[in-house]
Every structure is written in structure tokens, then in C-alpha cells.
Amino acid sequence: MKNTALTHVHESLGAKMLPFAGYNMPILYEGVNAEHETVREGVGVFDVSHMGEFFLSGPNALDLIQKVTSNDASTLTVGRAQYSCLPNNDGGIVDDLIVYKIGEEEYMLVVNASNIDKDWDWISSHNDLGVKMENRSDDYSLLAIQGPKAVEAMQSLSSIDLSSIAYYHFAVGDFAGFNDIIISATGYTGSGGFEIYCKNEQVETLWNKVFEAGAPYGIKPIGLAARDTLRLEMGFCLYGNDINDTTSPLEAGLGWITKFNKDFTNSENLKKQKETGVTRKLVGFELTERGVPRQDYDIVDKEGNLIGTVTSGTMAPSLNKGIGLGYVTTENSAFDSEIFIRIRKNDIAAKVVKLPFYKK
């Protein structure tokens, strides 16, 4: 099992550590609800250094990205990031990722920790264009500083106007005494803030300065358990739960990142799927009775017929109700459709709702 450069820091702070995606990661500090609220109301810091960073460069870098990703990366300008996915040949998804345009011929791809090797092999297998590829996942650390007070709390650490970095944009510059730091407004919580990419040897100093600057704002370290409840309240997909090698981007509601103005892996088949329509859809639902939905619970109709499966579920701390994502048959996917979640042999009433669950 791998450690991040901050594992010893989390252990010294009393974090509950558990294996996650092959890494020894902090799951909890003081408790999910308290940590969740810290990010929704103030500012909290996640160590997400387990994520992967690939650097692609050269005159054909964009062509390779266009070939393997579903979104249209030709629209990116330097300083912008884009959510996308890597379709496979069978209609499913290799991974979801974020593409950063660092320079005119230089890109950074940020991939999920559990898929680093798989993604690297997949992209490499399509690189017949002479693109220089570097897997620098083991060299980089990543801090997600999230919450409505993040900008104000962190501004003293940078000469860059942090409030000017729009959602899915980034800047490269000084932060906490280091240069060439990537400061990105690409959070996974729905409460604003930044993700800070730095070298492993910089991260502990950076972590300490972040907590020093954030002390007047009540900054706290946050574990991955609260990251999951925060992302689920926003309806953000988690690879391995809501999307995987067998779910198509169109079934998963990711048609908005699937652009057919270019050719990409399996684009012809996905285009046909769009034209004929999908037979199942990923929906958000909330329970209308007490209960907590969990991954792999059955979803049934009022007659008790199986119509789908829960992919993610929790008791939402901000809403105090059971919420989840799951695939259901298309005829049961319309907003306000009544569905039932089978929890320990009891069918608990729920309804399909519009995402996100949490609205500021």
C-alpha cells in the first residue's frame, strides 16, 4: 500500500486511516457530519495526492487527447480545464478525468487513483502520434482547499488574485512561498475553493502554511468520507460506483461531455446509441420516507418489479434525508417518478429528482 507525502501528518493528527485505491488515506478526523459542515460553511483541506497526473506534450498532443477523450479539447485555451471521459471500445468508460491546457502544446490529465496504470496503458496504446507522455503521479501532491471561505483564507499566500480564477480555470504562479504551483478552481464539493498541485517535497511546508493562514477562518483537515457525501449532494459521479467499464456516458447523463463533432474511441457506436436512445439512465433520487440507501441496493417499482440498482447512497448531512444515484429503466427515469429502494426487505418510497440535491 502506498503512502502520500502527508501520511505521517494525518496519523499525527489522529485521522482514521484506511486503504483507498491502493493508498493509505485519511477517511475521518472528527466525524463525517462535522467535516461536511466545515466545507459547506467555512474552509477545509483534503489530501488527494493519490490522484494521477499525466503530462502530454508536443505538436500532436491535442490530436491524441481528441482521439481518446469524449469532450472537445480543441475549445480549451491556456489556463482552462475540461471535464471529460475516456470511452472504451465496448460502450463503457475507462475513466473520467480533467484535461488542463498548460501551454500551447502541453496538457496535464488528472485521472482517478485506482485507474492510474489502466489509464496510462490505454492512452499509451493509442499514442501512434509521437506524443511525449510522462506519468508524474508519484512526483505530485494535491491539496483540495474547499469551502466558501477558501479564497479569503488563502489570499495572503499568493500574489495571484484568487477570486479571479473562474470555475474550471487555473493559474500557475506563487503560492505559500513556492513558484510554479498550479492553482485550479476544479473542486469536487460544490462549495468553491481550489485544488493545489505541487511537488511532494513542497507539500508539507505548503500544508503548514495553509493551516497557518486559515486558522482565523476555522480551517480543518477533512477526510475522504466527507468528500464522498459532499460530491454526492452535488450529484457528481464517482468512478467505480456510478460509472465504470460497462456504463455508457449517455446512460450516465454525461452527454454534455460527449461531443460528436470529432472522431474518438467508439464514437460511431455512441452516436448510434444517442440516436436510438438508451434503455437505462442514471438518476438522482431522494427518499420520501426514513432510510439510508446504499450501493447495490435494488430499485423497484410499486409492484415490486426490479427496475434498477443504487450506485451511490447516503444520509445527506446538509439535507438530513436519504439521497442517492442509481440506474433505472428509461420509463422510470422522469423527474418526480415514484420508485422504491429495497432496504432489508422493505421497499422504501423515493422519487426521482433534478440534480444537484444540494442547492446553495
Secondary structure by P-SEA (a helix, b strand, c coil): cccccaaaaaaaaccccccccccccccccccaaaaaaaaacbbbbbccccbbbbbbbccaaaaaaaaccccccccccccbbbbbbbbcccccccbbbbbbbccccbbbbbbbcccaaaaaaaaaaacccccccccccccbbbbbbccccccccccccccccccccccccccccccccccccccccccccccbbbbbbbcccccaaaaaaaaaaacccbbbbbcaaaaaaaaaaacccccccccccccccccccccccccccccccaaaaaaaaaaacccbbbbbbbbcccccccccbbbbcccccccccccccccccccccccbbbbcccccccccbbbbbbccccbbbbbbbccccccc
